[in-house]
Structure formats: structure tokens, C-alpha cells
Amino acid sequence: MLKTLLLIIITGLSLQGMAQSSVQEVLQEIEKNNPKLKAHQQYLEAQKLGFRSQNNLANPELEWEKSFSSQEGKPYEILVSQSFDFPTSYIYKNQIRDEKIANLQNSSARVRQEVLLNSELLCFELIYRSKQNTELSTRLDNAEKLSSFFEKRLKEGDANILEVNKIRMLSLNTKNQLQLVRNKIANLKEDLRKQNGGLELNLNTLAYPVISIEEDTQLLLANAINADPYLKQLSSNEQMASKETSLVKTNSLPKISIGYRYLGSDIMKEANGMKLGISIPLWENKNKVKQAKLMEHFRKEELSFEKMEKENEYRKLFQTFFSLKSSLSDYQNVFSEKKYGTLLRKALDFGEISGIEYLMESIYYYESFDTYLEIEYEYNITKAKIVRHLL
């Protein structure tokens, strides 16, 4: 009984790992198991610790000095001191630190989006190839039946060798196309398994996910640009560059050092007191303000340029999307009723068309349907790229 129960549990866990059936479920698994996302999360944690440690105070200094003069009783001196930047610099340092830590979320969102979009496109190609596999399997079955039919007619003298050879060629070509598609399907499944950290995935659907998309291109563009994690990252970099300039200017102000001094001797009286020092940065900050301003200008230009690039990329996607949408609608109207193949075969059986005519009409139909599948695939991957910010 216990062995049976354990077997059921183990089988259930195994099936749970293979239970994915939709693109969304596959992406959820990949988000949990993707090695790049896991590694990047560890990198972010290391970066956070590094940013927090940058604002620590300088190390305190301890000095001990002893003289070997017997006339003065071998005096010795102990000095403990702590140096500080000008107080306002800590305000800018804390602001920059907080901005860097917050910007790590944009970096994380960017990597996550890249991984999930790439995985989603792999899923879409797998759906596309699976549809091809289904279509080519049906064609091969029909071609083999047709080949047997014409072989029989050839023996009976109702067909010629030219018709038979063309049917054989169609069957051979279809068989090779089917094998190529199945190889691509195997490679795509392996790519998805790699994205999932080596764990198996099971995408057993022939339907692309339904994603609603706004028809207003200006609204689409605004939503995509505002949600883009890379542009958010660059915008944060621009804000940090401005604060860096303020920090460098503040660093041109004097630094302060405060300490405690103790003086002792064998014959002299002990003495102690305070130490106050000021460091005037005459040379170490030379050209740093100019450099910071140039970097600030660069960050502004970088954001402006990349934003224009993104807008141009999205406008191209919009143009492609609406063009594909129109073409796809036309093809769907044509292929909404799949009676063409049946009618064509009836025409052949009743002698209304010759074998060559049947073959040419079939090839024309196949080419049209292949184009339809390709347009459907391109339409869906274009739409996925447009709404990538929804991932």
C-alpha cells in the first residue's frame, strides 16, 4: 500500500512538471527555472551590497609615536582621528545610492523581458512548425494514396508514366519537407528546455494565444515607450548623472578631520586634547566637474537617441502588423471552408480533370496554404514584440 502511494505521488510530481499546455503556462515555468534569470538575481543582490557599502565613512586612523630622548622622559603620543567629507556630499551620495538600487529593478525587468520574449517567440515558432507538421502529414497521406491510385490506373492503362512520376515526386518532396519540419520541432523543444534550465516542457497546442491590441498607434507607442525597461534604465542614468555633477561640486569643498590626542612622558605631565583638521582639495578634483558635466550631457543625448530608436522600431512593427493583419484576414476568408481539396479529388475521381491538372491545382493550393501559415506566424510574433511590455 505504501509503495503504491509513493508511486502515485512520484508519478503525480512527474506529470506536474509536464502539465504545461499553453504558451502562458510555459512562460511561467521558464520564469521560475531560467538559469539566466537566476544568475542575474544573484548579480543584483551583489550590486545592492556594493552600492550600500560605497557610502560608508572612511576608516578611523590610530597613530602612535614615541621618542627616545632621555632628557624629555621618552615622550610618546597617541592620536585617534576620523575624517569626514563636507556634510552636503552625504546627501547626494545617499540619493545616488538609492537611485542605483532602484535602477536595478529596471535592469531586472529588462533581462526578464528579453528572456520571456525570446521564449515566447520560440513557442510561437513551435506552434507554426507543429501546424506545418499536421498539414504535411495530411499531404503525405494523400500523396501516398494518390500514388497507389495512379499506379493502379497505370497498370489498367488509364494513366501514363508521366503522371505517375509527378505523383511520386510530390510524395517524395512532401516526405522530405515533413522530415525537415520535424527536425526543427525537435530543435525548438530543445531550445525551450534549455530556457527552462534543462527541465522538460510540454507545449501541446496549435493555437496562438489571443492577445488584444489597441488599434490607436499613438496610444500603443506611448504605452510601449513608457513601459520600456531599457528606457527607464537610461532615464535613471540621466538623473544619476545630474546628481553626480552636484556631488563632484560638493567634493570641491574642504574635508574635515576630528580626533583625540594624548601626550605622555616619564618626567613630563600627561596632556590630552582635541584635534581638528581641514583638507583643502586644491588638485585632486581638477577637471572632475567638467568631466561630470560632459557625462551628464552624454546621458541626456543617449536617452534622447535611444528613445528615437525605440520609437522608430515600434513604428516599423506597427506598419508590419497592420499589413499582416489585412493579409491574414484575406487568407482566413479563403480558407474558412476547407472543401477545396475534397472538391478537387471528386473532380479527379469523376474524370473531370487529369492527373496533371489535379497535381498542379494541389501544388497551387499547398503553396497558398503555406503562405497563410507563414503570414499567421509573422503576424503573431510581430504582435508579441509590440506588446512585450505586458509580459
C-alpha positions in Angstrom: 0.0 0.0 0.0 2.8 2.4 1.0 4.7 1.6 -2.2 1.6 2.2 -4.3 1.1 5.6 -2.6 4.7 6.6 -3.2 4.4 5.6 -6.8 1.3 7.7 -7.2 3.0 10.7 -5.6 6.1 10.4 -7.8 4.0 9.9 -10.9 2.0 13.0 -10.0 5.1 15.1 -9.5 6.4 13.9 -12.8 3.2 14.8 -14.6 3.1 18.1 -12.8 6.4 19.0 -14.5 4.9 18.1 -17.9 1.5 19.5 -17.5 2.0 22.7 -19.4 -0.3 23.1 -22.4 -0.4 26.8 -23.2 2.2 29.4 -24.0 1.4 31.3 -20.8 1.9 28.2 -18.7 5.2 27.5 -20.4 6.4 31.1 -19.8 5.5 30.8 -16.1 7.7 27.7 -15.8 10.6 29.3 -17.7 10.4 32.4 -15.4 10.8 30.1 -12.4 13.6 27.9 -13.8 15.6 30.0 -16.3 19.3 30.0 -15.3 20.0 33.4 -16.7 17.2 35.0 -14.6 18.5 33.2 -11.5 22.1 34.3 -12.2 21.0 37.8 -12.8 19.1 37.9 -9.5 22.3 36.9 -7.7 24.2 39.6 -9.6 21.6 42.2 -8.5 22.0 41.2 -4.8 25.7 41.6 -5.1 25.3 45.0 -6.7 22.9 46.2 -3.9 25.5 45.3 -1.3 28.2 47.1 -3.3 26.1 50.2 -3.6 25.3 50.3 0.1 29.0 49.9 1.0 30.0 52.9 -1.1 28.7 55.4 1.4 30.5 54.1 4.4 32.7 56.5 6.3 36.4 56.5 5.8 38.3 54.2 8.2 39.3 55.8 11.5 43.0 56.4 12.0 45.1 55.4 15.0 48.6 56.8 15.3 51.3 56.1 18.0 54.5 58.0 18.1 57.4 57.5 20.6 60.6 59.5 21.0 63.8 58.0 22.6 65.0 61.3 24.1 66.0 60.6 27.8 66.1 64.3 28.6 62.3 64.6 27.9 61.5 61.3 29.6 61.0 59.3 26.3 57.7 61.0 25.4 55.0 59.2 23.4 51.9 60.4 21.6 48.6 58.7 20.7 46.2 60.1 18.2 42.8 58.8 17.2 41.0 60.6 14.3 38.1 60.3 11.9 37.8 62.2 8.6 34.5 63.4 7.0 33.5 64.7 3.7 31.7 68.0 3.6 28.2 67.2 5.1 26.2 68.0 2.0 28.1 65.4 0.0 26.4 62.6 2.0 23.0 63.9 0.9 24.0 63.5 -2.8 25.7 60.1 -2.1 22.6 58.7 -0.4 20.4 60.0 -3.3 22.7 58.4 -5.9 22.9 55.1 -3.9 19.1 54.9 -3.7 18.8 55.7 -7.4 21.3 53.0 -8.3 19.5 50.4 -6.1 16.1 51.4 -7.6 17.6 51.2 -11.1 18.5 47.6 -10.5 14.8 46.8 -10.8 14.8 48.3 -14.4 17.8 46.1 -15.2 16.0 43.0 -13.8 12.8 43.9 -15.8 14.9 44.3 -18.9 16.6 40.9 -18.6 13.3 39.2 -17.7 11.6 40.8 -20.7 14.3 39.6 -23.0 14.2 36.0 -21.7 10.4 35.8 -21.8 10.1 37.4 -25.2 12.7 35.1 -26.7 10.9 32.1 -25.1 7.5 33.3 -26.3 8.9 33.6 -29.9 10.3 30.0 -29.6 6.8 28.9 -28.5 5.2 30.7 -31.5 7.7 29.1 -33.9 6.9 25.7 -32.3 3.2 26.3 -32.9 4.0 27.3 -36.5 6.1 24.2 -37.2 3.5 22.0 -35.5 0.9 23.3 -37.8 3.2 22.6 -40.7 3.7 19.1 -39.4 0.0 18.5 -39.2 -0.6 19.8 -42.7 2.4 18.0 -44.3 1.3 14.7 -42.6 -2.1 15.0 -44.2 -0.5 15.8 -47.5 1.9 12.9 -47.4 -1.0 10.5 -46.6 -3.0 11.9 -49.5 0.1 11.8 -51.8 0.7 8.1 -50.9 -2.9 7.2 -51.5 -2.8 9.2 -54.8 0.4 7.4 -55.8 -1.2 4.0 -55.2 -4.3 5.1 -57.2 -2.3 6.2 -60.2 -0.1 3.1 -60.0 -3.3 1.1 -60.3 -4.5 3.2 -63.2 -1.2 2.9 -64.9 -1.5 -0.9 -64.9 -5.0 -0.6 -66.2 -3.8 1.7 -69.0 -5.8 4.7 -67.7 -2.8 6.8 -66.8 0.6 7.5 -68.3 4.1 7.2 -66.7 4.5 11.0 -66.7 1.5 11.4 -64.3 2.8 8.6 -62.1 6.3 10.1 -61.9 5.0 13.5 -61.0 2.9 12.0 -58.2 5.9 10.1 -56.9 7.9 13.3 -56.9 5.2 15.1 -55.0 5.2 12.3 -52.4 8.9 12.3 -52.1 9.1 16.1 -51.7 6.3 16.1 -49.1 8.1 13.4 -47.2 11.4 15.3 -47.1 9.6 18.6 -46.1 7.9 16.7 -43.3 11.2 15.4 -42.0 12.8 18.8 -42.1 9.9 20.3 -40.1 10.1 17.5 -37.5 13.8 18.2 -37.1 13.1 21.9 -36.5 10.4 20.9 -34.0 12.9 18.8 -32.1 15.4 21.6 -32.1 12.8 24.1 -30.8 11.8 21.8 -28.0 15.5 21.5 -27.0 15.8 25.3 -27.1 12.8 25.7 -24.8 14.2 23.0 -22.5 17.4 25.0 -22.3 15.4 28.1 -21.4 13.7 26.2 -18.7 17.0 25.2 -17.0 17.1 21.8 -18.6 13.7 20.7 -17.4 11.2 19.3 -19.9 8.3 21.4 -21.2 5.2 20.3 -23.0 3.6 22.8 -25.3 0.8 20.8 -26.9 -1.3 23.4 -28.6 -1.8 24.5 -32.2 -3.4 27.8 -31.2 -1.6 31.1 -30.8 -2.6 32.9 -27.6 -5.2 35.6 -28.0 -3.7 39.0 -27.2 -5.8 42.1 -27.5 -4.0 45.1 -29.0 -5.0 48.7 -29.2 -5.7 50.0 -32.7 -4.6 53.5 -31.9 -0.9 53.6 -32.8 -0.2 56.7 -30.8 -1.6 55.1 -27.7 0.3 51.9 -28.5 3.5 53.8 -28.9 3.1 55.8 -25.7 2.3 52.6 -23.7 5.3 50.8 -25.1 7.7 53.6 -24.7 6.6 54.4 -21.1 6.8 50.8 -20.0 10.1 50.0 -21.7 12.6 48.9 -19.0 15.7 49.9 -21.1 14.5 53.5 -21.5 13.6 53.6 -17.8 17.2 52.5 -17.1 18.6 55.2 -19.3 16.3 57.8 -17.7 17.5 56.8 -14.3 21.1 57.1 -15.5 20.4 60.6 -16.6 19.1 61.6 -13.2 22.1 60.0 -11.5 24.5 61.9 -13.8 22.9 65.1 -12.7 23.4 64.2 -9.0 26.9 63.1 -9.7 27.7 66.6 -11.0 26.3 68.1 -7.8 28.4 65.6 -5.8 31.6 66.4 -7.6 31.0 70.1 -6.9 30.4 69.4 -3.3 33.6 67.3 -3.1 35.5 70.5 -4.0 34.6 71.8 -0.6 37.0 71.1 2.4 37.1 67.8 4.2 37.0 67.7 8.0 39.0 65.6 10.4 38.3 65.3 14.1 40.4 63.4 16.6 41.7 62.9 20.1 45.3 63.4 21.1 47.1 62.0 24.2 50.7 63.0 25.1 52.6 61.1 27.8 56.2 61.1 29.2 58.2 59.6 32.1 59.0 63.0 33.5 56.6 65.4 31.9 53.0 65.8 32.8 50.4 64.0 30.7 48.4 66.1 28.3 45.4 65.4 26.1 43.2 67.4 23.8 41.3 67.5 20.6 42.5 67.6 17.0 40.6 69.4 14.2 41.9 69.3 10.7 40.7 70.6 7.3 41.8 69.2 3.9 41.6 71.7 1.1 41.2 69.8 -2.3 43.3 72.0 -4.5 44.4 69.4 -7.0 42.6 66.1 -6.6 39.3 67.4 -8.1 40.8 69.1 -11.1 38.7 68.7 -14.2 36.3 66.4 -12.4 33.4 68.9 -12.5 34.0 69.3 -16.3 34.0 65.5 -16.7 30.8 65.1 -14.7 29.0 67.8 -16.8 30.1 66.1 -20.0 28.9 62.7 -18.7 25.6 64.4 -17.8 25.2 65.7 -21.3 26.1 62.3 -22.7 23.4 60.6 -20.6 20.8 63.1 -21.9 21.8 62.6 -25.5 21.9 58.8 -25.0 18.3 58.8 -23.7 17.1 61.0 -26.5 18.8 58.9 -29.2 17.6 55.5 -27.8 14.1 56.8 -27.4 14.1 57.8 -31.1 15.4 54.4 -31.9 12.7 52.7 -29.9 10.0 54.8 -31.5 11.3 54.0 -35.0 11.4 50.3 -34.1 7.8 50.3 -32.9 6.6 52.3 -35.9 8.1 49.7 -38.2 6.4 47.0 -36.1 3.1 48.8 -36.3 3.3 49.1 -40.1 4.2 45.4 -40.5 1.5 44.4 -38.0 -1.4 46.1 -39.7 -0.2 45.0 -43.2 0.0 41.3 -42.0 -3.4 41.7 -40.2 -5.0 42.7 -43.5 -3.3 39.8 -45.4 -4.2 37.3 -42.7 -7.9 38.3 -42.8 -8.0 37.8 -46.6 -6.4 34.3 -46.3 -8.7 33.4 -43.5 -11.7 34.2 -45.6 -10.4 32.0 -48.4 -9.5 29.0 -46.1 -12.5 29.3 -43.7 -14.2 26.4 -45.6 -11.7 23.6 -46.2 -13.6 22.0 -49.1 -11.2 22.7 -51.9 -9.2 19.5 -51.5 -12.4 17.4 -51.4 -13.9 19.0 -54.4 -10.6 18.6 -56.3 -10.4 14.9 -55.5 -14.0 14.4 -56.6 -13.2 16.1 -59.9 -10.3 13.7 -60.4 -12.4 10.6 -59.5 -15.1 11.5 -61.9 -12.6 12.2 -64.7 -13.4 15.9 -64.9 -9.6 16.8 -64.6 -6.5 14.9 -65.5 -3.9 13.7 -63.0 -1.5 16.5 -64.1 -4.3 19.1 -63.6 -5.0 17.7 -60.2 -1.4 17.8 -59.3 -0.9 21.4 -60.4 -4.1 22.6 -58.6 -2.9 20.8 -55.5 0.5 22.4 -55.6 -1.1 25.8 -56.1 -3.4 25.2 -53.1 -0.5 23.9 -50.9 1.7 27.0 -51.7 -1.2 29.3 -50.8 -1.9 27.5 -47.5 1.9 27.5 -46.7 1.9 31.3 -47.3 -1.2 31.6 -45.0 0.6 29.7 -42.2 3.7 31.9 -42.6 1.7 35.1 -42.5 -0.2 33.9 -39.4 3.1 33.2 -37.7 4.7 36.5 -38.7 1.5 38.3 -37.6 1.7 36.8 -34.1 5.4 37.3 -33.5 5.0 40.9 -34.6 2.2 41.4 -32.2 4.2 39.8 -29.4 7.1 42.2 -30.0 4.7 45.2 -29.9 3.1 44.2 -26.5 6.3 42.8 -25.0 5.9 45.2 -22.1 2.8 43.1 -21.0 5.0 40.1 -20.3 
